[in-house]
Amino acid sequence: GVESVKSANRTVAAPSLALSTTTVNSFPTALTGSLAQFSSGQAVTFRLDNATTGVVLGGSITPGAVPTDGTASVSVTIPSGTTNGSHTVYAVGSSGDVASRAITVTAPAISTAVIQKAAGGDTAFVGRGTPYYVYGNVTGTGNPPAGFGSLTANVSTVTTGATAAPMTFGSYSIGATSYNYRSALLTSDPALTAGSKSYSLTVTDVGGSTKVSNFTVTADITQPSASNVQTTNVTGGTAGLAQLGDTLVLTYSEQMDANSILAGWTGTSTPVVVRLNDGATDTLTIFDAANAAALPLGSVNLARADYTASNITFGATGTASTMVRSAGVITVTLGTPSAAATTAAGTAVMSWTPSATAVDRAGNASTTTARAESGTADIDF
C-alpha cells in the first residue's frame, strides 16, 4: 500500500506539578497550584519526600479526576511537625503518573536561650529572690521570622506560676551572643532550692502550631567567701619587695561575676591600678585603670609595716597592672611602681577582707569575713 502523510511532530512532556509558593513558614499550610501532562481519568494523592513511602498529605485536585487535557488545580497541605529544611511534594496518579516539586520549610524555631540576672554579667545562674530576664533566639525567614505568632517561657521551676511568660521582640546582646526576644522582668522564688533547674520556651506560629525547646539554669543559693590569698615573686625579683611582675592571688570559694567587680569586665586580662598603702600595717587595694574608683575586692593587710614608707601605686603610669579571672581565682599582676617600695625584713601572715559588693554568678553577695593566707608565715612578694 501507499504510506500516508506523516502527522505534525508533537512533544510528549513529563507530568508536572507547579505550586504558587515553595516556602512554608507556619503549619498547617495549604499550598495551591496545578498539574499538567497527567493521563486523564486518574485520581491523585500526595506524599511528602517519597512518592511511595512518604507521609500522605491532605490534598485534592479540581476536578476530582484528571480531565482529558491532563491539567487540574491542586490544593495540598503541609502538616504540623514537618521539620525545617528542604522537602519534596509528590503528586501520584492512580495510573502511575508522578510529578514533584521541591519546597523549603522555614517555620520559626528556637535556637538558643539563656537566663541572666537583671544586674547583668554572667549568665545561666540565679539566686534566691533575684530579678532576672529570659532571653531567646527565634530563627526563620526575616527578623522577626515570617510565620511567627508568639514566644513564651515556662520558668515555673524558678518562679512559681510563671508557666507562660510572654517574650517580646527586640535586639539584645549578652556577651558575644545576640538574642531577638526577651521576657519582662521576673524574680526567682525567695525559697528557691539549689541545683539545676529545667525551663522551656514555646514558639507558636501563626497557624497555631507549637515547638518546645528545653534549657537549664543553675540555682545557687550560697554566699561566696574568701578562700585564700597569696603573693608570688616575679622570676629574678627580690623576695619581700613589691615590684613590677609580682602577683597577688585572691581565691574565692566559687567563681565571681566579673561584671560586679568592674562594669563590663568579662574576666579576661584588664588594666587596673594597685595601691600599696603605708600604715601601722601596710595594705593593698585595687583601683580601676584611671586610679579613680576602688574595685570591690576589699583590702589585703600585709601584717607588717615595712613594705613601703609611703603610699605608692603600681600601674598608674608605665606598665599597667592587670587582673584576670580564672574560675574562683583573681590574679593581679603588679605594674610599674610610682616609687620604690621597701623590702620587708621578715615574715608575716597576711589576710584578705573581701567586699560584699562583689557577687557570684547568681548574684549572691560575698561575705566580708577576713581570710588569712594558708601555710606558715612567710615573706610576701
C-alpha positions in Angstrom: 0.0 0.0 0.0 0.9 3.7 -0.1 2.3 5.3 3.1 0.1 8.0 4.4 1.3 11.5 5.1 3.0 11.9 8.4 1.3 13.9 11.2 3.0 17.0 12.7 5.6 16.5 15.4 4.3 16.5 18.9 6.2 16.7 22.2 5.2 14.4 25.0 6.0 16.2 28.2 6.5 14.5 31.6 3.8 15.0 34.2 4.5 18.2 36.2 3.4 19.9 39.4 3.5 23.7 39.9 2.9 25.3 43.3 2.1 29.0 43.9 4.7 29.2 46.6 7.5 26.8 47.7 8.3 28.4 51.1 6.4 27.3 54.2 6.6 29.4 57.4 3.8 28.0 59.5 1.6 25.0 60.0 -0.6 23.7 58.7 -0.1 25.5 55.3 -2.3 24.8 52.3 -0.3 25.2 49.0 -2.2 25.7 45.8 -1.0 25.0 42.3 -1.7 22.9 39.2 -1.0 19.6 37.5 -0.1 19.2 33.8 0.5 16.3 31.4 -1.3 13.8 33.6 -3.2 11.0 31.8 -6.9 11.6 32.0 -9.2 9.9 34.4 -6.7 9.5 37.2 -7.3 10.2 40.9 -4.3 11.9 42.5 -2.9 11.6 46.0 0.0 13.5 47.6 3.1 12.4 49.6 6.0 14.1 51.3 9.6 13.2 50.4 8.9 9.9 48.8 6.4 9.0 46.1 5.8 5.5 47.5 6.5 5.5 51.2 6.3 9.2 52.2 3.8 10.7 54.6 0.4 11.0 52.9 -0.5 14.6 52.7 -4.0 16.0 52.8 -4.8 17.3 49.3 -7.1 17.3 46.4 -7.4 18.2 42.7 -10.2 20.0 40.9 -11.9 18.4 39.1 -11.8 15.3 41.2 -10.3 13.2 38.3 -7.8 14.4 35.8 -9.7 15.7 32.7 -8.9 14.9 29.1 -6.5 17.8 28.8 -4.3 16.4 31.6 -4.5 19.5 33.8 -6.1 20.2 37.2 -5.9 22.6 40.0 -4.2 21.4 43.2 -4.5 22.1 46.9 -2.1 20.2 49.2 -1.5 20.8 53.0 1.9 20.7 54.7 1.2 19.4 58.2 2.4 20.4 61.7 5.6 18.6 62.7 7.3 18.9 59.3 10.9 19.7 60.0 12.6 22.8 58.8 14.7 22.3 55.7 14.3 21.0 52.1 11.4 18.7 51.2 9.7 17.4 48.1 5.9 17.2 47.5 4.9 14.3 45.2 1.6 14.2 43.2 0.9 10.5 42.5 -1.7 9.5 39.9 -3.7 6.3 40.3 -2.4 5.1 36.9 1.2 5.7 37.8 1.9 9.3 36.7 4.2 11.1 39.2 5.2 14.7 39.4 7.1 16.5 42.2 8.0 20.0 43.4 10.7 21.0 46.0 9.7 23.2 48.9 11.6 24.8 51.8 10.2 24.8 55.3 11.5 27.7 57.4 9.0 27.8 60.3 10.1 29.8 63.4 12.3 27.7 65.6 14.1 28.3 68.9 17.9 28.1 68.6 19.2 29.4 71.9 18.0 30.7 75.3 19.6 31.9 78.5 18.7 33.4 81.8 20.6 36.4 83.1 20.1 38.3 86.3 18.9 41.9 85.8 22.2 43.3 87.1 23.9 41.8 84.1 27.2 39.9 84.0 27.5 36.2 83.9 24.5 34.1 82.6 22.9 30.8 83.4 22.9 31.2 87.2 20.2 32.6 89.5 19.9 33.1 93.3 17.0 33.4 95.7 14.8 36.5 95.1 16.9 37.5 92.2 15.4 39.7 89.4 16.2 38.2 86.0 15.3 38.1 82.4 14.9 35.2 80.0 16.4 35.7 76.5 15.7 33.6 73.4 16.6 33.4 69.8 14.0 32.5 67.2 15.3 31.7 63.8 13.4 31.7 60.5 13.0 33.9 57.4 13.3 37.6 58.3 13.6 39.2 61.7 11.1 38.8 63.3 10.7 35.5 61.5 8.0 35.1 58.9 5.1 33.0 60.3 5.9 33.9 63.9 3.0 34.0 66.3 4.3 34.2 69.9 7.1 33.1 72.2 6.6 32.2 75.9 8.9 30.9 78.7 7.9 28.3 81.3 10.2 29.1 84.2 7.9 27.8 86.9 10.8 25.8 88.4 12.5 29.2 89.2 9.4 31.5 89.6 6.3 29.7 90.9 3.4 30.2 88.5 5.4 31.5 85.6 4.3 28.9 83.1 3.9 31.1 80.0 5.8 34.4 80.5 5.5 36.4 77.2 8.6 37.3 75.4 8.9 40.4 73.3 10.8 41.0 70.0 13.9 43.3 70.2 17.6 43.4 69.9 19.6 42.2 72.9 23.3 41.4 73.3 24.5 39.2 76.1 28.3 38.9 75.9 29.1 37.8 72.4 25.6 36.4 71.7 22.7 38.4 70.3 19.1 37.5 71.1 15.9 38.7 69.5 13.3 38.0 72.3 13.3 38.8 76.0 10.8 38.3 78.8 9.6 41.0 81.2 11.5 41.3 84.4 10.9 38.2 86.6 12.0 37.4 90.1 13.1 34.0 91.4 11.4 32.4 94.4 12.6 33.5 97.8 12.8 29.9 98.9 14.4 28.6 95.7 16.4 25.4 96.2 19.9 24.8 94.9 20.6 22.8 91.8 20.0 22.6 88.1 16.5 23.8 87.1 14.8 23.0 83.8 12.9 25.6 81.9 11.4 25.7 78.4 10.5 28.1 75.6 7.5 27.6 73.4 7.2 29.2 69.9 3.8 29.3 68.3 3.4 30.1 64.6 0.5 32.0 63.0 -1.1 28.7 62.2 -1.2 27.7 65.8 1.5 25.0 65.7 3.9 24.9 68.6 7.5 23.9 69.1 9.0 23.5 72.6 12.8 23.7 73.4 14.2 22.8 76.8 17.1 24.5 78.7 18.6 24.6 82.2 19.7 27.2 84.7 21.7 26.7 87.9 20.2 27.9 91.1 23.0 28.9 93.5 21.9 30.0 97.0 25.3 30.0 98.8 27.2 33.2 99.5 30.8 33.2 98.2 33.6 33.8 100.6 37.3 34.4 100.7 39.2 31.1 100.4 42.8 32.1 100.3 45.2 34.9 99.5 48.8 34.6 98.3 51.5 36.5 96.5 54.2 35.4 94.2 57.6 36.9 93.4 58.5 37.6 89.7 61.3 35.5 88.4 64.6 37.2 89.3 62.8 39.6 91.7 63.7 40.4 95.3 61.8 38.5 97.9 59.9 40.7 100.2 59.9 43.7 97.7 56.7 44.5 95.8 57.8 45.2 92.3 56.9 45.0 88.6 55.7 41.5 87.7 54.9 40.3 91.2 51.4 38.9 91.7 48.6 39.0 94.2 46.3 36.0 94.0 42.8 36.3 95.5 40.9 33.0 95.7 37.1 32.9 96.3 35.1 29.8 97.2 33.5 29.9 93.8 33.6 31.9 90.5 32.6 35.5 90.9 30.7 37.7 88.5 33.4 39.8 86.8 30.9 42.5 85.9 30.2 43.1 89.6 33.8 43.8 90.2 34.3 46.1 87.2 31.5 47.1 84.9 31.8 45.4 81.5 34.6 43.1 82.6 34.3 39.6 81.4 37.2 38.1 83.3 39.9 38.5 80.6 43.0 40.4 81.4 42.2 44.1 82.0 44.3 47.0 83.3 44.0 48.2 86.9 46.0 50.2 89.4 47.2 48.6 92.6 47.8 50.9 95.7 50.3 49.9 98.4 49.2 52.0 101.4 51.6 52.9 104.2 50.2 52.4 107.6 50.5 50.8 111.0 50.4 47.7 108.9 50.7 48.1 105.1 47.7 47.3 102.9 46.9 46.6 99.3 43.8 47.9 97.5 42.9 47.7 93.8 41.5 50.6 91.7 40.2 50.9 88.1 42.6 51.8 85.3 42.0 55.5 85.8 43.0 55.1 89.5 39.7 56.9 90.3 37.5 54.2 91.9 38.3 51.4 94.3 37.2 48.0 93.0 35.1 45.8 95.3 37.9 43.4 96.0 38.3 44.5 99.6 41.6 45.1 101.2 44.7 42.9 101.8 46.5 43.5 105.1 50.2 42.6 104.8 50.6 42.3 108.6 53.8 44.3 108.5 54.7 48.0 108.3 57.9 47.7 106.2 56.7 47.0 102.7 56.6 50.8 102.0 57.5 54.1 103.7 54.8 56.0 101.7 51.7 55.5 99.6 52.6 54.3 96.2 50.8 53.0 93.1 51.6 50.2 90.6 50.4 50.7 87.0 49.1 54.2 87.1 51.9 55.1 84.7 54.3 52.9 82.7 53.3 49.3 82.5 49.7 48.8 83.7 48.8 46.4 86.5 46.4 43.8 85.3 43.8 41.4 86.7 42.4 38.3 85.2 39.7 35.8 86.4 40.0 32.0 86.2 37.2 30.2 87.9 37.3 31.4 91.5 40.7 32.9 91.3 41.5 36.6 90.5 45.2 37.2 89.8 46.5 40.7 89.9 49.9 41.4 88.4 51.8 44.5 89.5 52.7 47.2 87.0 55.3 49.9 87.2 55.6 51.4 90.7 55.3 55.2 91.2 58.1 55.0 93.7 60.4 52.3 95.1 58.8 50.1 97.7 60.9 48.8 100.6 61.9 45.2 101.3 60.2 43.6 104.2 62.7 42.4 106.9 60.7 39.3 108.0 57.8 37.0 107.6 54.1 37.6 108.4 50.7 36.1 107.7 48.7 38.5 105.5 44.9 38.5 105.4 42.3 39.5 102.9 38.9 41.1 103.8 36.6 40.9 100.7 33.8 43.3 99.8 30.1 42.5 99.9 29.7 44.5 96.7 31.2 41.7 94.6 28.7 38.9 93.8 28.9 35.4 92.4 27.3 34.4 89.1 23.9 34.0 90.7 24.1 37.4 92.4 24.9 36.2 95.9 27.0 38.9 97.8 30.3 37.8 99.1 30.8 37.5 102.8 33.2 40.0 104.4 34.9 37.6 106.7 38.7 38.0 106.6 40.8 35.1 105.4 44.4 34.6 106.4 46.8 33.2 103.8 47.3 29.5 104.0 50.5 27.9 105.2 53.1 29.2 107.6 54.2 32.8 108.0 56.4 33.8 105.0 57.9 36.8 103.2 55.3 38.1 100.7 56.3 39.2 97.2 
